């Protein structure tokens, strides 16, 4: 355990940040998974819209790097387009 007052505060701050980071990333991964697991093209398109919004927010708030966000959005769009053409 830390002894200095500032280090004790750091531990508390890190714990708060971790809770927030885990929540944001969990929600993001769940949204991405919904797009990938969608059965129909319409369902996938709706899930993609939600996922893209969450990905953009995560990138804007520096939870994920900008290139990571762009890559995820691109790959999800390709997956949804495959479903549309198959239908």
Chimera marker file (.cmm) of the C-alpha trace (Angstrom):
<marker_set name="trace">
<marker id="1" x="0.000" y="0.000" z="0.000" r="1" g="1" b="0" radius="0.5"/>
<marker id="2" x="1.213" y="3.498" z="-0.741" r="1" g="1" b="0" radius="0.5"/>
<marker id="3" x="2.227" y="5.755" z="2.097" r="1" g="1" b="0" radius="0.5"/>
<marker id="4" x="2.303" y="9.206" z="0.513" r="1" g="1" b="0" radius="0.5"/>
<marker id="5" x="-0.966" y="11.096" z="0.403" r="1" g="1" b="0" radius="0.5"/>
<marker id="6" x="-0.707" y="11.715" z="-3.351" r="1" g="1" b="0" radius="0.5"/>
<marker id="7" x="-0.048" y="8.016" z="-3.990" r="1" g="1" b="0" radius="0.5"/>
<marker id="8" x="-3.108" y="7.053" z="-1.956" r="1" g="1" b="0" radius="0.5"/>
<marker id="9" x="-5.166" y="9.457" z="-4.091" r="1" g="1" b="0" radius="0.5"/>
<marker id="10" x="-3.643" y="7.916" z="-7.224" r="1" g="1" b="0" radius="0.5"/>
<marker id="11" x="-4.826" y="4.474" z="-6.146" r="1" g="1" b="0" radius="0.5"/>
<marker id="12" x="-8.373" y="5.776" z="-5.670" r="1" g="1" b="0" radius="0.5"/>
<marker id="13" x="-8.292" y="7.638" z="-8.977" r="1" g="1" b="0" radius="0.5"/>
<marker id="14" x="-6.980" y="4.580" z="-10.815" r="1" g="1" b="0" radius="0.5"/>
<marker id="15" x="-9.742" y="2.422" z="-9.343" r="1" g="1" b="0" radius="0.5"/>
<marker id="16" x="-12.418" y="4.886" z="-10.495" r="1" g="1" b="0" radius="0.5"/>
<marker id="17" x="-10.910" y="5.072" z="-13.972" r="1" g="1" b="0" radius="0.5"/>
<marker id="18" x="-10.684" y="1.310" z="-14.212" r="1" g="1" b="0" radius="0.5"/>
<marker id="19" x="-14.378" y="0.887" z="-13.419" r="1" g="1" b="0" radius="0.5"/>
<marker id="20" x="-15.278" y="3.438" z="-16.093" r="1" g="1" b="0" radius="0.5"/>
<marker id="21" x="-12.861" y="1.963" z="-18.664" r="1" g="1" b="0" radius="0.5"/>
<marker id="22" x="-14.142" y="-1.575" z="-18.127" r="1" g="1" b="0" radius="0.5"/>
<marker id="23" x="-17.749" y="-0.415" z="-18.497" r="1" g="1" b="0" radius="0.5"/>
<marker id="24" x="-17.090" y="1.522" z="-21.712" r="1" g="1" b="0" radius="0.5"/>
<marker id="25" x="-15.018" y="-1.227" z="-23.318" r="1" g="1" b="0" radius="0.5"/>
<marker id="26" x="-17.483" y="-3.935" z="-22.311" r="1" g="1" b="0" radius="0.5"/>
<marker id="27" x="-20.361" y="-2.011" z="-23.876" r="1" g="1" b="0" radius="0.5"/>
<marker id="28" x="-18.276" y="-1.443" z="-26.999" r="1" g="1" b="0" radius="0.5"/>
<marker id="29" x="-17.337" y="-5.114" z="-27.361" r="1" g="1" b="0" radius="0.5"/>
<marker id="30" x="-20.956" y="-6.131" z="-26.829" r="1" g="1" b="0" radius="0.5"/>
<marker id="31" x="-22.151" y="-3.786" z="-29.577" r="1" g="1" b="0" radius="0.5"/>
<marker id="32" x="-19.528" y="-5.127" z="-31.984" r="1" g="1" b="0" radius="0.5"/>
<marker id="33" x="-20.522" y="-8.684" z="-31.138" r="1" g="1" b="0" radius="0.5"/>
<marker id="34" x="-24.195" y="-7.906" z="-31.863" r="1" g="1" b="0" radius="0.5"/>
<marker id="35" x="-23.260" y="-6.766" z="-35.369" r="1" g="1" b="0" radius="0.5"/>
<marker id="36" x="-21.233" y="-9.895" z="-36.014" r="1" g="1" b="0" radius="0.5"/>
<marker id="37" x="-23.931" y="-12.227" z="-34.629" r="1" g="1" b="0" radius="0.5"/>
<marker id="38" x="-26.844" y="-10.585" z="-36.468" r="1" g="1" b="0" radius="0.5"/>
<marker id="39" x="-28.950" y="-13.040" z="-38.470" r="1" g="1" b="0" radius="0.5"/>
<marker id="40" x="-30.579" y="-10.663" z="-40.946" r="1" g="1" b="0" radius="0.5"/>
<marker id="41" x="-29.216" y="-7.713" z="-42.925" r="1" g="1" b="0" radius="0.5"/>
<marker id="42" x="-31.727" y="-5.325" z="-41.332" r="1" g="1" b="0" radius="0.5"/>
<marker id="43" x="-30.796" y="-6.412" z="-37.830" r="1" g="1" b="0" radius="0.5"/>
<marker id="44" x="-27.095" y="-6.072" z="-38.691" r="1" g="1" b="0" radius="0.5"/>
<marker id="45" x="-27.589" y="-2.590" z="-40.158" r="1" g="1" b="0" radius="0.5"/>
<marker id="46" x="-29.362" y="-1.402" z="-37.024" r="1" g="1" b="0" radius="0.5"/>
<marker id="47" x="-26.677" y="-2.916" z="-34.787" r="1" g="1" b="0" radius="0.5"/>
<marker id="48" x="-23.974" y="-1.355" z="-36.997" r="1" g="1" b="0" radius="0.5"/>
<marker id="49" x="-25.468" y="2.092" z="-36.513" r="1" g="1" b="0" radius="0.5"/>
<marker id="50" x="-25.325" y="1.697" z="-32.724" r="1" g="1" b="0" radius="0.5"/>
<marker id="51" x="-21.853" y="0.164" z="-32.791" r="1" g="1" b="0" radius="0.5"/>
<marker id="52" x="-20.422" y="2.917" z="-35.006" r="1" g="1" b="0" radius="0.5"/>
<marker id="53" x="-21.757" y="5.533" z="-32.623" r="1" g="1" b="0" radius="0.5"/>
<marker id="54" x="-20.155" y="3.806" z="-29.624" r="1" g="1" b="0" radius="0.5"/>
<marker id="55" x="-16.877" y="3.327" z="-31.506" r="1" g="1" b="0" radius="0.5"/>
<marker id="56" x="-16.773" y="7.025" z="-32.429" r="1" g="1" b="0" radius="0.5"/>
<marker id="57" x="-17.465" y="8.062" z="-28.836" r="1" g="1" b="0" radius="0.5"/>
<marker id="58" x="-14.777" y="5.726" z="-27.516" r="1" g="1" b="0" radius="0.5"/>
<marker id="59" x="-12.252" y="7.115" z="-29.995" r="1" g="1" b="0" radius="0.5"/>
<marker id="60" x="-13.189" y="10.719" z="-29.240" r="1" g="1" b="0" radius="0.5"/>
<marker id="61" x="-12.722" y="10.108" z="-25.514" r="1" g="1" b="0" radius="0.5"/>
<marker id="62" x="-9.410" y="8.266" z="-26.094" r="1" g="1" b="0" radius="0.5"/>
<marker id="63" x="-10.578" y="4.851" z="-24.897" r="1" g="1" b="0" radius="0.5"/>
<marker id="64" x="-9.317" y="3.443" z="-28.201" r="1" g="1" b="0" radius="0.5"/>
<marker id="65" x="-6.950" y="4.921" z="-30.804" r="1" g="1" b="0" radius="0.5"/>
<marker id="66" x="-8.481" y="6.631" z="-33.851" r="1" g="1" b="0" radius="0.5"/>
<marker id="67" x="-7.031" y="4.091" z="-36.286" r="1" g="1" b="0" radius="0.5"/>
<marker id="68" x="-8.441" y="1.239" z="-34.220" r="1" g="1" b="0" radius="0.5"/>
<marker id="69" x="-11.878" y="2.861" z="-34.438" r="1" g="1" b="0" radius="0.5"/>
<marker id="70" x="-11.600" y="3.315" z="-38.195" r="1" g="1" b="0" radius="0.5"/>
<marker id="71" x="-10.473" y="-0.282" z="-38.665" r="1" g="1" b="0" radius="0.5"/>
<marker id="72" x="-13.334" y="-1.647" z="-36.543" r="1" g="1" b="0" radius="0.5"/>
<marker id="73" x="-15.936" y="0.433" z="-38.365" r="1" g="1" b="0" radius="0.5"/>
<marker id="74" x="-14.569" y="-0.606" z="-41.749" r="1" g="1" b="0" radius="0.5"/>
<marker id="75" x="-14.548" y="-4.310" z="-40.919" r="1" g="1" b="0" radius="0.5"/>
<marker id="76" x="-18.056" y="-4.175" z="-39.481" r="1" g="1" b="0" radius="0.5"/>
<marker id="77" x="-19.333" y="-2.363" z="-42.570" r="1" g="1" b="0" radius="0.5"/>
<marker id="78" x="-17.791" y="-5.035" z="-44.794" r="1" g="1" b="0" radius="0.5"/>
<marker id="79" x="-19.463" y="-7.755" z="-42.724" r="1" g="1" b="0" radius="0.5"/>
<marker id="80" x="-22.867" y="-6.052" z="-42.949" r="1" g="1" b="0" radius="0.5"/>
<marker id="81" x="-22.490" y="-5.531" z="-46.707" r="1" g="1" b="0" radius="0.5"/>
<marker id="82" x="-21.752" y="-9.236" z="-47.127" r="1" g="1" b="0" radius="0.5"/>
<marker id="83" x="-24.993" y="-10.030" z="-45.323" r="1" g="1" b="0" radius="0.5"/>
<marker id="84" x="-26.892" y="-7.596" z="-47.563" r="1" g="1" b="0" radius="0.5"/>
<marker id="85" x="-25.532" y="-9.093" z="-50.775" r="1" g="1" b="0" radius="0.5"/>
<marker id="86" x="-26.167" y="-12.653" z="-49.557" r="1" g="1" b="0" radius="0.5"/>
<marker id="87" x="-29.807" y="-11.855" z="-48.788" r="1" g="1" b="0" radius="0.5"/>
<link id1="1" id2="2" r="1" g="1" b="0" radius="0.2"/>
<link id1="2" id2="3" r="1" g="1" b="0" radius="0.2"/>
<link id1="3" id2="4" r="1" g="1" b="0" radius="0.2"/>
<link id1="4" id2="5" r="1" g="1" b="0" radius="0.2"/>
<link id1="5" id2="6" r="1" g="1" b="0" radius="0.2"/>
<link id1="6" id2="7" r="1" g="1" b="0" radius="0.2"/>
<link id1="7" id2="8" r="1" g="1" b="0" radius="0.2"/>
<link id1="8" id2="9" r="1" g="1" b="0" radius="0.2"/>
<link id1="9" id2="10" r="1" g="1" b="0" radius="0.2"/>
<link id1="10" id2="11" r="1" g="1" b="0" radius="0.2"/>
<link id1="11" id2="12" r="1" g="1" b="0" radius="0.2"/>
<link id1="12" id2="13" r="1" g="1" b="0" radius="0.2"/>
<link id1="13" id2="14" r="1" g="1" b="0" radius="0.2"/>
<link id1="14" id2="15" r="1" g="1" b="0" radius="0.2"/>
<link id1="15" id2="16" r="1" g="1" b="0" radius="0.2"/>
<link id1="16" id2="17" r="1" g="1" b="0" radius="0.2"/>
<link id1="17" id2="18" r="1" g="1" b="0" radius="0.2"/>
<link id1="18" id2="19" r="1" g="1" b="0" radius="0.2"/>
<link id1="19" id2="20" r="1" g="1" b="0" radius="0.2"/>
<link id1="20" id2="21" r="1" g="1" b="0" radius="0.2"/>
<link id1="21" id2="22" r="1" g="1" b="0" radius="0.2"/>
<link id1="22" id2="23" r="1" g="1" b="0" radius="0.2"/>
<link id1="23" id2="24" r="1" g="1" b="0" radius="0.2"/>
<link id1="24" id2="25" r="1" g="1" b="0" radius="0.2"/>
<link id1="25" id2="26" r="1" g="1" b="0" radius="0.2"/>
<link id1="26" id2="27" r="1" g="1" b="0" radius="0.2"/>
<link id1="27" id2="28" r="1" g="1" b="0" radius="0.2"/>
<link id1="28" id2="29" r="1" g="1" b="0" radius="0.2"/>
<link id1="29" id2="30" r="1" g="1" b="0" radius="0.2"/>
<link id1="30" id2="31" r="1" g="1" b="0" radius="0.2"/>
<link id1="31" id2="32" r="1" g="1" b="0" radius="0.2"/>
<link id1="32" id2="33" r="1" g="1" b="0" radius="0.2"/>
<link id1="33" id2="34" r="1" g="1" b="0" radius="0.2"/>
<link id1="34" id2="35" r="1" g="1" b="0" radius="0.2"/>
<link id1="35" id2="36" r="1" g="1" b="0" radius="0.2"/>
<link id1="36" id2="37" r="1" g="1" b="0" radius="0.2"/>
<link id1="37" id2="38" r="1" g="1" b="0" radius="0.2"/>
<link id1="38" id2="39" r="1" g="1" b="0" radius="0.2"/>
<link id1="39" id2="40" r="1" g="1" b="0" radius="0.2"/>
<link id1="40" id2="41" r="1" g="1" b="0" radius="0.2"/>
<link id1="41" id2="42" r="1" g="1" b="0" radius="0.2"/>
<link id1="42" id2="43" r="1" g="1" b="0" radius="0.2"/>
<link id1="43" id2="44" r="1" g="1" b="0" radius="0.2"/>
<link id1="44" id2="45" r="1" g="1" b="0" radius="0.2"/>
<link id1="45" id2="46" r="1" g="1" b="0" radius="0.2"/>
<link id1="46" id2="47" r="1" g="1" b="0" radius="0.2"/>
<link id1="47" id2="48" r="1" g="1" b="0" radius="0.2"/>
<link id1="48" id2="49" r="1" g="1" b="0" radius="0.2"/>
<link id1="49" id2="50" r="1" g="1" b="0" radius="0.2"/>
<link id1="50" id2="51" r="1" g="1" b="0" radius="0.2"/>
<link id1="51" id2="52" r="1" g="1" b="0" radius="0.2"/>
<link id1="52" id2="53" r="1" g="1" b="0" radius="0.2"/>
<link id1="53" id2="54" r="1" g="1" b="0" radius="0.2"/>
<link id1="54" id2="55" r="1" g="1" b="0" radius="0.2"/>
<link id1="55" id2="56" r="1" g="1" b="0" radius="0.2"/>
<link id1="56" id2="57" r="1" g="1" b="0" radius="0.2"/>
<link id1="57" id2="58" r="1" g="1" b="0" radius="0.2"/>
<link id1="58" id2="59" r="1" g="1" b="0" radius="0.2"/>
<link id1="59" id2="60" r="1" g="1" b="0" radius="0.2"/>
<link id1="60" id2="61" r="1" g="1" b="0" radius="0.2"/>
<link id1="61" id2="62" r="1" g="1" b="0" radius="0.2"/>
<link id1="62" id2="63" r="1" g="1" b="0" radius="0.2"/>
<link id1="63" id2="64" r="1" g="1" b="0" radius="0.2"/>
<link id1="64" id2="65" r="1" g="1" b="0" radius="0.2"/>
<link id1="65" id2="66" r="1" g="1" b="0" radius="0.2"/>
<link id1="66" id2="67" r="1" g="1" b="0" radius="0.2"/>
<link id1="67" id2="68" r="1" g="1" b="0" radius="0.2"/>
<link id1="68" id2="69" r="1" g="1" b="0" radius="0.2"/>
<link id1="69" id2="70" r="1" g="1" b="0" radius="0.2"/>
<link id1="70" id2="71" r="1" g="1" b="0" radius="0.2"/>
<link id1="71" id2="72" r="1" g="1" b="0" radius="0.2"/>
<link id1="72" id2="73" r="1" g="1" b="0" radius="0.2"/>
<link id1="73" id2="74" r="1" g="1" b="0" radius="0.2"/>
<link id1="74" id2="75" r="1" g="1" b="0" radius="0.2"/>
<link id1="75" id2="76" r="1" g="1" b="0" radius="0.2"/>
<link id1="76" id2="77" r="1" g="1" b="0" radius="0.2"/>
<link id1="77" id2="78" r="1" g="1" b="0" radius="0.2"/>
<link id1="78" id2="79" r="1" g="1" b="0" radius="0.2"/>
<link id1="79" id2="80" r="1" g="1" b="0" radius="0.2"/>
<link id1="80" id2="81" r="1" g="1" b="0" radius="0.2"/>
<link id1="81" id2="82" r="1" g="1" b="0" radius="0.2"/>
<link id1="82" id2="83" r="1" g="1" b="0" radius="0.2"/>
<link id1="83" id2="84" r="1" g="1" b="0" radius="0.2"/>
<link id1="84" id2="85" r="1" g="1" b="0" radius="0.2"/>
<link id1="85" id2="86" r="1" g="1" b="0" radius="0.2"/>
<link id1="86" id2="87" r="1" g="1" b="0" radius="0.2"/>
</marker_set>
